[in-house]
Amino acid sequence: MINTNRTKAFLDSIWDDEIVPILADYIRIPNKSPAFDQNWAEHGYMDQAVKLRENWAQQKLSSLPGSALDVIRLPGRTPVIVIRCARPG
């Protein structure tokens, strides 16, 4: 049975200690979609934003054996982060 109080405390701590700070870092990157920045690839902001999210997610995935993260890059397209989570046990 799930202990809702422990689960809530865990999620609150992750939110306050990790998610809010990484969102603040993400917002500081002047990344814009290609619709608003035709030179997005040359500016490199998209790569900075992807690297920030990739690093955070890789740390989380280290506790989930068998899980993997890939960044898919196609010419002229924005990158996509794909995460596969393995089932425990």
GIGIFEN-V245128 format. One record per backbone hydrogen bond with DSSP energy under -0.5 kcal/mol. CO is the residue of the C=O (numbers start at 0). NH is the residue of the N-H. Records with the same first field share a line. If there is no record, write none. Layout:
CO=NH ; NH
This chain:
1=3
2=6
3=7
4=8
5=9
6=10
7=11
8=12
9=13
10=14
11=15
12=16
13=17 ; 18
14=19
17=21
18=22
19=23
20=24
21=25
22=26
23=27
24=28
25=28
27=29
28=30
32=35 ; 36
36=39
38=42
39=43 ; 45
43=47
44=48
45=49
46=50
47=51
48=52
49=53
50=54
51=55
52=56
53=57
54=58
55=59
56=60
57=61
59=62
60=63
63=66
67=83
69=71 ; 81
70=72
71=79
73=76
79=71 ; 81
81=69
82=84
83=67 ; 85
